[in-house]
Amino acid sequence: MQLAAEGASQHRTLIVTLFTVFVLLTLGITVWAGRRTKDATDFYAGGRQFSGLQNGLAISGDYMSAASFLGIAGAIALSGYDGFLYSIGFLVAWLVALVLVAEPLRNSGRYTMGDVLAFRMRQRPVRTAAGVSTIIVSIFYLLAQMVGAGALVALLLGITGDAGKNLIVVLVGVVMVLYVTIGGMKGTTWVQMIKAVLLIGGTLIITVLVLHKFNYNVSSLLGAAAENSGKGASFLEPGLKYGVSATSKIDFISLGLALVLGTAGLPHILIRFYTVPTAKAARKSVNWAIGIIGVFYLMTIALGFGAAALLSQKTITGSDPAGNTAAPLLAQEIGGGADSTGGAVLLAMISAVAFATILAVVAGLTLASSSSFAHDLYANVIRKGKATEKEEVSAARISSVIIGAVAIGLGIFAGGLNVAGLVALAFAVAASANLPTILYSLFWKRFTTQGALWSIYGGLVSSVVLVLFSPVVTGEPTSMFPDADIAFFPLSNPGLISIPLGFLLGWLGSVLSKEESAVEKHAELEVRSLTGHGAL
């Protein structure tokens, strides 16, 4: 931490200027977009005016979060091959989203996941369940971004005290609420597009510089990383983190299951499919996103292994125990070191890009959760469909403030956790509660309201409870509450248990239900999901 802090202190003006310019620029875009937000369709779906390329960029900006940029680089730098598994899982997950969810969801819904479920089931109970699930998944994901923001800005400004880091988390929460309340989906989408371009550009610069350092020889890079890590050849082989014991091997399977299936159930990704005018554009969006995200995750090899090769393990963990600042530290080192102008410029640039990443993702998450509260819970459950569009949008803005406050509070307690691991938990909850219900609703004609409720609440409660009683929360030095120990569940990721349980409960609730499944409505939904006929 001291190395980075000394370098940062010599060029504090440059760092603060870059941060200030970016925040003011994006707030200006948000205000510009907010003036063009006239109704609920504009606020929730950006007026459905974005092209496939634009939405693909925005999806990439939404998906490549602090976990992608900071957490994965740190995981690779500390765990080698096992850390890179996060990159593989996040990328493969998009194939599930493309094949099963993107086009049918765009054709079937209007603004939220609850729209799809309510089409053929009893509105109030399924919208309540969908709203609760969306908010909880979003808060888990928001938690990771808050942790990343705290670690990043603390590194830049040389802040070591908890009070300073907590203040950073509060400031990030305030900015994200401003993005959503002022700009809605239009403002958020433009911020995400700009952020995606900046992130790819910044990562490309560091990748080229790292490869140049090793004469563009990847084998030399990997060899240097293995040697400098102090772990030798095992650094490049499976098992360093997830092969220590039988439990860790099972934990890896659980993690992989959550990563691969989680994307198709993430609320802030699902609502992006509603921002395009046609199903064809939705499909193009995902194709563009896969290409952009794939290139990015290939470059994480240079980020993570470059950090391991050029920085000592002590330097990485000394800055942040979970390795969340490995990428900015690598940028500083590759630019010439802590005392050089080049190092300070690259550190400031990459950190500004990372901060942009955090702000764009938290805005998308807050928008997803506040939209679900306003559209599903407030307008259709509390007001029983009698709320005006103006009242609905006002409810979304108010709820974004409340959700932001909750995320800030939880983010203060999770400062020592790796953000990639935190996001993996959000993936597990999404795959357990949301994905089974979406797939059953789209593709199984016997699915009933009771099945939907059992699936959502069962997957949600099981995954959250298992997380609460896992090493993520208590029992280990890197837990949220390291001094307590109530971790009776040995796995750090609950996916292996909670995801199959979500599917099982959806099936069991439907076959045991006394209500008749809405076969005719399912047939109508099937036609709409496959052809787009009747889609809004």
HUJOVEN-V600215 format. One record per residue. N is the residue number from 0. SS is DSSP state (H for helix, E for strand, C for the rest). PHI is phi in radians with two decimals (none if undefined). PSI is psi in whole degrees, 0 to 359 (none if undefined). Layout:
# HUJOVEN-V600215
n:N ss:SS phi:PHI psi:PSI
n:N ss:SS phi:PHI psi:PSI
This chain:
# HUJOVEN-V600215
n:0 ss:C phi:none psi:323
n:1 ss:H phi:-1.12 psi:319
n:2 ss:H phi:-1.00 psi:310
n:3 ss:H phi:-1.17 psi:322
n:4 ss:H phi:-1.13 psi:320
n:5 ss:H phi:-1.11 psi:316
n:6 ss:H phi:-1.13 psi:321
n:7 ss:H phi:-1.19 psi:322
n:8 ss:H phi:-1.14 psi:329
n:9 ss:H phi:-1.28 psi:340
n:10 ss:C phi:-2.27 psi:35
n:11 ss:H phi:-1.02 psi:322
n:12 ss:H phi:-1.06 psi:316
n:13 ss:H phi:-1.06 psi:315
n:14 ss:H phi:-1.11 psi:311
n:15 ss:H phi:-1.12 psi:323
n:16 ss:H phi:-1.11 psi:313
n:17 ss:H phi:-1.06 psi:316
n:18 ss:H phi:-1.08 psi:314
n:19 ss:H phi:-1.12 psi:317
n:20 ss:H phi:-1.06 psi:314
n:21 ss:H phi:-1.12 psi:313
n:22 ss:H phi:-1.07 psi:316
n:23 ss:H phi:-1.15 psi:321
n:24 ss:H phi:-1.09 psi:311
n:25 ss:H phi:-1.21 psi:326
n:26 ss:H phi:-1.17 psi:325
n:27 ss:H phi:-1.10 psi:317
n:28 ss:H phi:-1.08 psi:319
n:29 ss:H phi:-1.09 psi:316
n:30 ss:H phi:-1.11 psi:317
n:31 ss:H phi:-1.04 psi:314
n:32 ss:H phi:-1.21 psi:325
n:33 ss:H phi:-1.08 psi:327
n:34 ss:C phi:-1.19 psi:340
n:35 ss:C phi:-1.75 psi:7
n:36 ss:C phi:-1.63 psi:105
n:37 ss:C phi:-1.89 psi:335
n:38 ss:C phi:-2.54 psi:185
n:39 ss:H phi:-1.13 psi:323
n:40 ss:H phi:-1.10 psi:321
n:41 ss:H phi:-1.14 psi:316
n:42 ss:H phi:-1.22 psi:316
n:43 ss:H phi:-1.45 psi:321
n:44 ss:H phi:-2.21 psi:13
n:45 ss:H phi:1.09 psi:26
n:46 ss:H phi:1.27 psi:9
n:47 ss:H phi:0.89 psi:44
n:48 ss:C phi:-1.96 psi:1
n:49 ss:E phi:-1.54 psi:143
n:50 ss:C phi:-1.38 psi:173
n:51 ss:H phi:-1.05 psi:317
n:52 ss:H phi:-1.14 psi:315
n:53 ss:H phi:-1.07 psi:315
n:54 ss:H phi:-1.21 psi:327
n:55 ss:H phi:-1.09 psi:318
n:56 ss:H phi:-1.11 psi:317
n:57 ss:H phi:-1.15 psi:320
n:58 ss:H phi:-1.07 psi:316
n:59 ss:H phi:-1.06 psi:316
n:60 ss:H phi:-1.11 psi:326
n:61 ss:H phi:-1.29 psi:325
n:62 ss:H phi:-1.50 psi:322
n:63 ss:C phi:-1.41 psi:82
n:64 ss:C phi:-1.58 psi:190
n:65 ss:H phi:-1.04 psi:331
n:66 ss:H phi:-1.12 psi:319
n:67 ss:H phi:-1.17 psi:312
n:68 ss:H phi:-1.46 psi:314
n:69 ss:H phi:-1.65 psi:311
n:70 ss:H phi:-1.16 psi:315
n:71 ss:H phi:-1.19 psi:318
n:72 ss:H phi:-1.02 psi:318
n:73 ss:H phi:-1.18 psi:319
n:74 ss:H phi:-1.11 psi:319
n:75 ss:H phi:-1.18 psi:317
n:76 ss:H phi:-1.06 psi:328
n:77 ss:H phi:-1.69 psi:329
n:78 ss:H phi:-2.10 psi:1
n:79 ss:C phi:1.10 psi:233
n:80 ss:H phi:-0.95 psi:317
n:81 ss:H phi:-1.12 psi:329
n:82 ss:H phi:-1.20 psi:325
n:83 ss:H phi:-1.18 psi:343
n:84 ss:H phi:-1.07 psi:333
n:85 ss:H phi:-1.07 psi:316
n:86 ss:H phi:-1.03 psi:314
n:87 ss:H phi:-1.09 psi:314
n:88 ss:H phi:-1.11 psi:316
n:89 ss:H phi:-1.08 psi:324
n:90 ss:H phi:-1.31 psi:312
n:91 ss:H phi:-1.04 psi:329
n:92 ss:H phi:-1.00 psi:332
n:93 ss:H phi:-1.18 psi:334
n:94 ss:H phi:-1.14 psi:322
n:95 ss:H phi:-1.11 psi:315
n:96 ss:H phi:-1.10 psi:320
n:97 ss:H phi:-1.17 psi:312
n:98 ss:H phi:-1.28 psi:320
n:99 ss:H phi:-1.81 psi:332
n:100 ss:H phi:-2.08 psi:316
n:101 ss:H phi:-0.92 psi:299
n:102 ss:H phi:-1.23 psi:313
n:103 ss:H phi:-1.02 psi:322
n:104 ss:H phi:-1.19 psi:317
n:105 ss:H phi:-1.04 psi:322
n:106 ss:H phi:-1.33 psi:334
n:107 ss:H phi:-1.70 psi:333
n:108 ss:C phi:-1.91 psi:185
n:109 ss:C phi:-2.15 psi:301
n:110 ss:C phi:-2.24 psi:326
n:111 ss:C phi:-2.37 psi:172
n:112 ss:H phi:-1.07 psi:326
n:113 ss:H phi:-1.05 psi:330
n:114 ss:H phi:-1.07 psi:320
n:115 ss:H phi:-1.17 psi:315
n:116 ss:H phi:-1.18 psi:320
n:117 ss:H phi:-1.27 psi:347
n:118 ss:C phi:-1.08 psi:323
n:119 ss:C phi:-2.15 psi:9
n:120 ss:C phi:-2.31 psi:177
n:121 ss:C phi:-1.17 psi:124
n:122 ss:H phi:-1.08 psi:306
n:123 ss:H phi:-1.09 psi:311
n:124 ss:H phi:-1.17 psi:320
n:125 ss:H phi:-1.31 psi:327
n:126 ss:H phi:-1.19 psi:323
n:127 ss:H phi:-1.08 psi:313
n:128 ss:H phi:-1.10 psi:316
n:129 ss:H phi:-1.12 psi:320
n:130 ss:H phi:-1.13 psi:315
n:131 ss:H phi:-1.08 psi:315
n:132 ss:H phi:-1.10 psi:315
n:133 ss:H phi:-1.03 psi:315
n:134 ss:H phi:-1.14 psi:317
n:135 ss:H phi:-1.19 psi:316
n:136 ss:H phi:-1.08 psi:318
n:137 ss:H phi:-1.11 psi:321
n:138 ss:H phi:-1.16 psi:320
n:139 ss:H phi:-1.02 psi:316
n:140 ss:H phi:-1.22 psi:320
n:141 ss:H phi:-1.05 psi:323
n:142 ss:H phi:-0.97 psi:317
n:143 ss:H phi:-1.10 psi:319
n:144 ss:H phi:-1.17 psi:323
n:145 ss:H phi:-1.11 psi:317
n:146 ss:H phi:-1.08 psi:316
n:147 ss:H phi:-1.07 psi:319
n:148 ss:H phi:-1.12 psi:316
n:149 ss:H phi:-1.08 psi:315
n:150 ss:H phi:-1.14 psi:319
n:151 ss:H phi:-1.18 psi:308
n:152 ss:H phi:-1.24 psi:327
n:153 ss:H phi:-1.07 psi:320
n:154 ss:H phi:-1.07 psi:314
n:155 ss:H phi:-1.16 psi:317
n:156 ss:H phi:-1.65 psi:1
n:157 ss:C phi:1.24 psi:28
n:158 ss:C phi:-1.47 psi:127
n:159 ss:C phi:-2.00 psi:339
n:160 ss:C phi:-1.38 psi:150
n:161 ss:H phi:-1.13 psi:326
n:162 ss:H phi:-1.09 psi:318
n:163 ss:H phi:-1.14 psi:317
n:164 ss:H phi:-1.12 psi:321
n:165 ss:H phi:-1.13 psi:323
n:166 ss:H phi:-1.11 psi:322
n:167 ss:H phi:-1.06 psi:314
n:168 ss:H phi:-1.03 psi:319
n:169 ss:H phi:-1.11 psi:316
n:170 ss:H phi:-1.12 psi:319
n:171 ss:H phi:-1.08 psi:318
n:172 ss:H phi:-1.07 psi:320
n:173 ss:H phi:-1.13 psi:316
n:174 ss:H phi:-1.12 psi:318
n:175 ss:H phi:-1.14 psi:323
n:176 ss:H phi:-1.14 psi:322
n:177 ss:H phi:-1.09 psi:317
n:178 ss:H phi:-0.95 psi:312
n:179 ss:H phi:-1.30 psi:313
n:180 ss:H phi:-1.17 psi:328
n:181 ss:H phi:-1.55 psi:311
n:182 ss:H phi:-1.70 psi:339
n:183 ss:H phi:1.04 psi:207
n:184 ss:H phi:-1.19 psi:325
n:185 ss:H phi:-1.09 psi:309
n:186 ss:H phi:-1.12 psi:318
n:187 ss:H phi:-1.09 psi:319
n:188 ss:H phi:-1.11 psi:316
n:189 ss:H phi:-1.15 psi:321
n:190 ss:H phi:-1.08 psi:319
n:191 ss:H phi:-1.18 psi:323
n:192 ss:H phi:-1.13 psi:313
n:193 ss:H phi:-1.08 psi:317
n:194 ss:H phi:-1.09 psi:320
n:195 ss:H phi:-1.08 psi:316
n:196 ss:H phi:-1.11 psi:316
n:197 ss:H phi:-1.11 psi:318
n:198 ss:H phi:-1.15 psi:314
n:199 ss:H phi:-1.10 psi:317
n:200 ss:H phi:-1.11 psi:314
n:201 ss:H phi:-1.14 psi:318
n:202 ss:H phi:-1.15 psi:322
n:203 ss:H phi:-1.10 psi:319
n:204 ss:H phi:-1.06 psi:312
n:205 ss:H phi:-1.14 psi:320
n:206 ss:H phi:-1.06 psi:313
n:207 ss:H phi:-1.10 psi:318
n:208 ss:H phi:-1.16 psi:320
n:209 ss:H phi:-1.14 psi:313
n:210 ss:H phi:-1.11 psi:323
n:211 ss:H phi:-1.09 psi:323
n:212 ss:H phi:-1.05 psi:330
n:213 ss:C phi:-1.94 psi:28
n:214 ss:C phi:0.98 psi:34
n:215 ss:C phi:1.01 psi:30
n:216 ss:C phi:-1.91 psi:106
n:217 ss:H phi:-1.13 psi:325
n:218 ss:H phi:-1.07 psi:320
n:219 ss:H phi:-1.13 psi:320
n:220 ss:H phi:-1.07 psi:311
n:221 ss:H phi:-1.14 psi:321
n:222 ss:H phi:-1.11 psi:317
n:223 ss:H phi:-1.15 psi:322
n:224 ss:H phi:-1.11 psi:316
n:225 ss:H phi:-1.09 psi:317
n:226 ss:H phi:-1.19 psi:315
n:227 ss:H phi:-1.28 psi:337
n:228 ss:H phi:-1.23 psi:340
n:229 ss:C phi:1.42 psi:6
n:230 ss:C phi:-1.98 psi:358
n:231 ss:H phi:1.14 psi:211
n:232 ss:H phi:-1.09 psi:334
n:233 ss:H phi:-1.11 psi:339
n:234 ss:H phi:-1.13 psi:333
n:235 ss:H phi:-1.77 psi:7
n:236 ss:C phi:-2.05 psi:156
n:237 ss:C phi:-1.11 psi:148
n:238 ss:C phi:1.92 psi:353
n:239 ss:C phi:-1.10 psi:323
n:240 ss:C phi:-1.89 psi:318
n:241 ss:C phi:-1.81 psi:12
n:242 ss:C phi:-2.10 psi:14
n:243 ss:C phi:-1.19 psi:322
n:244 ss:C phi:-2.61 psi:173
n:245 ss:H phi:-1.08 psi:323
n:246 ss:H phi:-1.11 psi:317
n:247 ss:H phi:-1.17 psi:327
n:248 ss:H phi:-1.15 psi:317
n:249 ss:H phi:-1.15 psi:323
n:250 ss:H phi:-1.08 psi:324
n:251 ss:H phi:-1.13 psi:317
n:252 ss:H phi:-1.06 psi:318
n:253 ss:H phi:-1.10 psi:318
n:254 ss:H phi:-1.09 psi:312
n:255 ss:H phi:-1.05 psi:319
n:256 ss:H phi:-1.08 psi:317
n:257 ss:H phi:-1.15 psi:317
n:258 ss:H phi:-1.14 psi:316
n:259 ss:H phi:-1.23 psi:322
n:260 ss:H phi:-1.66 psi:344
n:261 ss:H phi:-1.24 psi:324
n:262 ss:H phi:-0.98 psi:318
n:263 ss:H phi:-1.20 psi:354
n:264 ss:H phi:-2.05 psi:4
n:265 ss:C phi:-1.33 psi:123
n:266 ss:H phi:-1.04 psi:318
n:267 ss:H phi:-1.26 psi:341
n:268 ss:H phi:-1.47 psi:319
n:269 ss:H phi:-1.05 psi:319
n:270 ss:H phi:-1.23 psi:342
n:271 ss:H phi:-1.17 psi:334
n:272 ss:H phi:-1.24 psi:344
n:273 ss:H phi:-1.52 psi:355
n:274 ss:H phi:-1.56 psi:357
n:275 ss:E phi:-1.83 psi:155
n:276 ss:C phi:-1.32 psi:335
n:277 ss:C phi:-2.42 psi:164
n:278 ss:H phi:-1.14 psi:325
n:279 ss:H phi:-1.06 psi:319
n:280 ss:H phi:-1.16 psi:325
n:281 ss:H phi:-1.10 psi:318
n:282 ss:H phi:-1.15 psi:318
n:283 ss:H phi:-1.09 psi:323
n:284 ss:H phi:-0.99 psi:313
n:285 ss:H phi:-1.20 psi:323
n:286 ss:H phi:-1.07 psi:315
n:287 ss:H phi:-1.09 psi:316
n:288 ss:H phi:-1.07 psi:318
n:289 ss:H phi:-1.05 psi:316
n:290 ss:H phi:-1.10 psi:312
n:291 ss:H phi:-1.15 psi:313
n:292 ss:H phi:-1.17 psi:323
n:293 ss:H phi:-1.07 psi:315
n:294 ss:H phi:-1.07 psi:317
n:295 ss:H phi:-1.07 psi:314
n:296 ss:H phi:-1.20 psi:333
n:297 ss:H phi:-1.12 psi:323
n:298 ss:H phi:-1.29 psi:342
n:299 ss:H phi:-1.14 psi:341
n:300 ss:H phi:-1.05 psi:314
n:301 ss:H phi:-1.18 psi:322
n:302 ss:H phi:-1.12 psi:306
n:303 ss:H phi:-1.24 psi:307
n:304 ss:H phi:-1.25 psi:331
n:305 ss:H phi:-1.12 psi:318
n:306 ss:H phi:-1.09 psi:318
n:307 ss:H phi:-1.14 psi:326
n:308 ss:H phi:-1.36 psi:325
n:309 ss:H phi:-1.83 psi:347
n:310 ss:C phi:-2.13 psi:148
n:311 ss:C phi:-1.34 psi:154
n:312 ss:H phi:-1.05 psi:326
n:313 ss:H phi:-1.15 psi:321
n:314 ss:H phi:-1.12 psi:317
n:315 ss:H phi:-1.15 psi:309
n:316 ss:H phi:-1.31 psi:336
n:317 ss:H phi:-1.20 psi:328
n:318 ss:H phi:-1.31 psi:317
n:319 ss:C phi:-2.69 psi:121
n:320 ss:C phi:-0.99 psi:331
n:321 ss:C phi:-1.58 psi:358
n:322 ss:C phi:1.45 psi:14
n:323 ss:C phi:-1.20 psi:345
n:324 ss:C phi:-1.85 psi:16
n:325 ss:H phi:-1.06 psi:317
n:326 ss:H phi:-1.13 psi:311
n:327 ss:H phi:-1.07 psi:322
n:328 ss:H phi:-1.12 psi:322
n:329 ss:H phi:-1.11 psi:317
n:330 ss:H phi:-1.03 psi:317
n:331 ss:H phi:-1.11 psi:317
n:332 ss:H phi:-1.18 psi:316
n:333 ss:H phi:-1.24 psi:339
n:334 ss:C phi:-1.47 psi:353
n:335 ss:C phi:2.29 psi:356
n:336 ss:C phi:1.84 psi:175
n:337 ss:C phi:-1.15 psi:331
n:338 ss:C phi:-1.61 psi:0
n:339 ss:C phi:-1.75 psi:152
n:340 ss:H phi:-1.15 psi:320
n:341 ss:H phi:-1.06 psi:318
n:342 ss:H phi:-1.11 psi:318
n:343 ss:H phi:-1.16 psi:321
n:344 ss:H phi:-1.11 psi:312
n:345 ss:H phi:-1.16 psi:320
n:346 ss:H phi:-1.05 psi:313
n:347 ss:H phi:-1.13 psi:318
n:348 ss:H phi:-1.13 psi:310
n:349 ss:H phi:-1.16 psi:323
n:350 ss:H phi:-1.19 psi:323
n:351 ss:H phi:-1.13 psi:320
n:352 ss:H phi:-1.12 psi:317
n:353 ss:H phi:-1.12 psi:321
n:354 ss:H phi:-1.16 psi:322
n:355 ss:H phi:-1.06 psi:319
n:356 ss:H phi:-1.01 psi:313
n:357 ss:H phi:-1.10 psi:312
n:358 ss:H phi:-1.10 psi:318
n:359 ss:H phi:-1.14 psi:318
n:360 ss:H phi:-1.23 psi:318
n:361 ss:H phi:-1.14 psi:328
n:362 ss:H phi:-1.13 psi:316
n:363 ss:H phi:-1.10 psi:319
n:364 ss:H phi:-1.16 psi:316
n:365 ss:H phi:-1.13 psi:321
n:366 ss:H phi:-1.12 psi:318
n:367 ss:H phi:-1.08 psi:313
n:368 ss:H phi:-1.26 psi:320
n:369 ss:H phi:-1.22 psi:325
n:370 ss:H phi:-1.12 psi:318
n:371 ss:H phi:-1.15 psi:320
n:372 ss:H phi:-1.10 psi:311
n:373 ss:H phi:-1.20 psi:314
n:374 ss:H phi:-1.40 psi:316
n:375 ss:H phi:-1.48 psi:308
n:376 ss:H phi:-1.43 psi:309
n:377 ss:H phi:-1.28 psi:303
n:378 ss:H phi:-1.23 psi:319
n:379 ss:H phi:-1.78 psi:339
n:380 ss:H phi:-1.80 psi:303
n:381 ss:H phi:-1.23 psi:312
n:382 ss:C phi:-1.61 psi:359
n:383 ss:C phi:0.94 psi:41
n:384 ss:C phi:1.42 psi:7
n:385 ss:C phi:-1.75 psi:1
n:386 ss:C phi:-1.32 psi:142
n:387 ss:C phi:-1.35 psi:164
n:388 ss:H phi:-1.07 psi:323
n:389 ss:H phi:-1.12 psi:317
n:390 ss:H phi:-1.13 psi:322
n:391 ss:H phi:-1.13 psi:315
n:392 ss:H phi:-1.16 psi:322
n:393 ss:H phi:-1.09 psi:319
n:394 ss:H phi:-1.11 psi:322
n:395 ss:H phi:-1.12 psi:319
n:396 ss:H phi:-1.18 psi:319
n:397 ss:H phi:-1.15 psi:317
n:398 ss:H phi:-1.15 psi:330
n:399 ss:H phi:-1.13 psi:326
n:400 ss:H phi:-1.15 psi:316
n:401 ss:H phi:-1.14 psi:314
n:402 ss:H phi:-1.11 psi:321
n:403 ss:H phi:-1.07 psi:320
n:404 ss:H phi:-1.13 psi:319
n:405 ss:H phi:-1.11 psi:316
n:406 ss:H phi:-1.10 psi:321
n:407 ss:H phi:-1.10 psi:313
n:408 ss:H phi:-1.04 psi:315
n:409 ss:H phi:-1.25 psi:325
n:410 ss:H phi:-1.08 psi:331
n:411 ss:H phi:-1.16 psi:329
n:412 ss:H phi:-1.53 psi:349
n:413 ss:C phi:-1.88 psi:21
n:414 ss:C phi:-1.06 psi:336
n:415 ss:C phi:-1.66 psi:7
n:416 ss:C phi:-1.70 psi:149
n:417 ss:C phi:-1.25 psi:131
n:418 ss:H phi:-1.20 psi:331
n:419 ss:H phi:-1.12 psi:321
n:420 ss:H phi:-1.14 psi:321
n:421 ss:H phi:-1.12 psi:318
n:422 ss:H phi:-1.15 psi:324
n:423 ss:H phi:-1.04 psi:327
n:424 ss:H phi:-1.17 psi:319
n:425 ss:H phi:-1.08 psi:321
n:426 ss:H phi:-1.07 psi:318
n:427 ss:H phi:-1.11 psi:316
n:428 ss:H phi:-1.14 psi:318
n:429 ss:H phi:-1.12 psi:317
n:430 ss:H phi:-1.21 psi:332
n:431 ss:H phi:-1.42 psi:320
n:432 ss:H phi:-1.73 psi:318
n:433 ss:H phi:-1.59 psi:312
n:434 ss:H phi:-1.06 psi:313
n:435 ss:H phi:-1.00 psi:318
n:436 ss:H phi:-1.16 psi:318
n:437 ss:H phi:-1.10 psi:312
n:438 ss:H phi:-1.16 psi:316
n:439 ss:H phi:-1.07 psi:318
n:440 ss:H phi:-1.13 psi:322
n:441 ss:H phi:-1.38 psi:326
n:442 ss:H phi:-2.14 psi:356
n:443 ss:C phi:-2.13 psi:115
n:444 ss:C phi:-1.26 psi:340
n:445 ss:C phi:-1.55 psi:3
n:446 ss:C phi:-1.17 psi:136
n:447 ss:C phi:-2.13 psi:173
n:448 ss:H phi:-1.04 psi:317
n:449 ss:H phi:-1.08 psi:319
n:450 ss:H phi:-1.07 psi:319
n:451 ss:H phi:-1.11 psi:317
n:452 ss:H phi:-1.17 psi:316
n:453 ss:H phi:-1.08 psi:319
n:454 ss:H phi:-1.16 psi:310
n:455 ss:H phi:-1.15 psi:305
n:456 ss:H phi:-1.20 psi:323
n:457 ss:H phi:-1.13 psi:312
n:458 ss:H phi:-1.14 psi:322
n:459 ss:H phi:-1.18 psi:308
n:460 ss:H phi:-1.14 psi:315
n:461 ss:H phi:-1.09 psi:316
n:462 ss:H phi:-1.19 psi:316
n:463 ss:H phi:-1.17 psi:317
n:464 ss:H phi:-1.11 psi:317
n:465 ss:H phi:-1.12 psi:325
n:466 ss:H phi:-1.15 psi:317
n:467 ss:H phi:-1.06 psi:327
n:468 ss:C phi:-1.84 psi:32
n:469 ss:C phi:-2.00 psi:171
n:470 ss:C phi:-1.10 psi:347
n:471 ss:C phi:-1.12 psi:323
n:472 ss:C phi:-1.67 psi:315
n:473 ss:E phi:-2.45 psi:166
n:474 ss:C phi:1.73 psi:345
n:475 ss:C phi:-2.38 psi:159
n:476 ss:C phi:-1.02 psi:331
n:477 ss:C phi:-1.64 psi:8
n:478 ss:C phi:-1.27 psi:164
n:479 ss:C phi:-1.07 psi:320
n:480 ss:E phi:-2.17 psi:81
n:481 ss:C phi:-1.15 psi:338
n:482 ss:C phi:-1.41 psi:346
n:483 ss:C phi:-1.77 psi:163
n:484 ss:C phi:-2.63 psi:95
n:485 ss:C phi:-2.21 psi:25
n:486 ss:C phi:-1.47 psi:84
n:487 ss:C phi:-1.47 psi:342
n:488 ss:C phi:-1.60 psi:119
n:489 ss:C phi:-1.35 psi:341
n:490 ss:C phi:-1.53 psi:146
n:491 ss:C phi:-1.43 psi:341
n:492 ss:C phi:-2.17 psi:129
n:493 ss:C phi:-1.50 psi:359
n:494 ss:H phi:-0.95 psi:322
n:495 ss:H phi:-1.07 psi:330
n:496 ss:H phi:-1.65 psi:310
n:497 ss:H phi:-1.32 psi:329
n:498 ss:H phi:-1.21 psi:308
n:499 ss:H phi:-1.03 psi:326
n:500 ss:H phi:-1.13 psi:321
n:501 ss:H phi:-1.07 psi:317
n:502 ss:H phi:-1.17 psi:318
n:503 ss:H phi:-1.10 psi:315
n:504 ss:H phi:-1.18 psi:325
n:505 ss:H phi:-1.09 psi:318
n:506 ss:H phi:-1.20 psi:313
n:507 ss:H phi:-1.12 psi:317
n:508 ss:H phi:-1.07 psi:326
n:509 ss:H phi:-1.31 psi:316
n:510 ss:H phi:-1.25 psi:335
n:511 ss:C phi:-1.60 psi:354
n:512 ss:C phi:-1.26 psi:143
n:513 ss:C phi:-1.54 psi:347
n:514 ss:C phi:-1.39 psi:153
n:515 ss:C phi:-1.41 psi:134
n:516 ss:C phi:-1.26 psi:144
n:517 ss:C phi:-1.39 psi:80
n:518 ss:H phi:-1.11 psi:318
n:519 ss:H phi:-1.13 psi:319
n:520 ss:H phi:-1.17 psi:326
n:521 ss:H phi:-1.13 psi:319
n:522 ss:H phi:-1.06 psi:318
n:523 ss:H phi:-1.14 psi:318
n:524 ss:H phi:-1.12 psi:322
n:525 ss:H phi:-1.11 psi:316
n:526 ss:H phi:-1.09 psi:315
n:527 ss:H phi:-1.13 psi:316
n:528 ss:H phi:-1.15 psi:328
n:529 ss:H phi:-1.56 psi:330
n:530 ss:H phi:-1.96 psi:337
n:531 ss:C phi:1.50 psi:0
n:532 ss:C phi:-1.15 psi:124
n:533 ss:C phi:1.53 psi:357
n:534 ss:C phi:-1.21 psi:146
n:535 ss:C phi:-1.39 psi:none
